Amino acid sequence: MNISIDQFNEMTPYELSLFAEVFVEKLLMEKEEKVTLTWLGEYYHRLKKLPRLKDEIKMLRSDNATNAMSDDEMFKIAQKLNSQFGGKVKDRGEGNGTT
């Protein structure tokens, strides 16, 4: 776990368990990265014409960008989820009448 004896001796059991969880999570992320790189290598290998690197990077960055929803959009999604899970709308006599 890349921890020295001195660090180990100074940790509480809770801190040690947190350190171990982070270590395992880091290992899993490294494995995911290796698999992703292998997959991308195979994907690019099969293309007839390799796309420009700048275009690919731009596409990756745009996929990770989050678009903020308006209050109306969030409310519609909340209503949809509420109905999917069998929720009921209660009238409290204030605002728009729904909760």
MODELLER restraints for C-alpha pairs under 7 A, 6 or more apart:
rsr = mdl.restraints
at = mdl.atoms
rsr.add(forms.Gaussian(group=physical.xy_distance, feature=features.Distance(at['CA:1:A'], at['CA:23:A']), mean=6.53, stdev=0.5))
rsr.add(forms.Gaussian(group=physical.xy_distance, feature=features.Distance(at['CA:44:A'], at['CA:50:A']), mean=6.56, stdev=0.5))
rsr.add(forms.Gaussian(group=physical.xy_distance, feature=features.Distance(at['CA:89:A'], at['CA:98:A']), mean=5.70, stdev=0.5))
rsr.add(forms.Gaussian(group=physical.xy_distance, feature=features.Distance(at['CA:89:A'], at['CA:99:A']), mean=5.92, stdev=0.5))
rsr.add(forms.Gaussian(group=physical.xy_distance, feature=features.Distance(at['CA:90:A'], at['CA:98:A']), mean=5.82, stdev=0.5))
rsr.add(forms.Gaussian(group=physical.xy_distance, feature=features.Distance(at['CA:90:A'], at['CA:99:A']), mean=6.02, stdev=0.5))
rsr.add(forms.Gaussian(group=physical.xy_distance, feature=features.Distance(at['CA:91:A'], at['CA:97:A']), mean=4.90, stdev=0.5))
rsr.add(forms.Gaussian(group=physical.xy_distance, feature=features.Distance(at['CA:91:A'], at['CA:98:A']), mean=5.66, stdev=0.5))
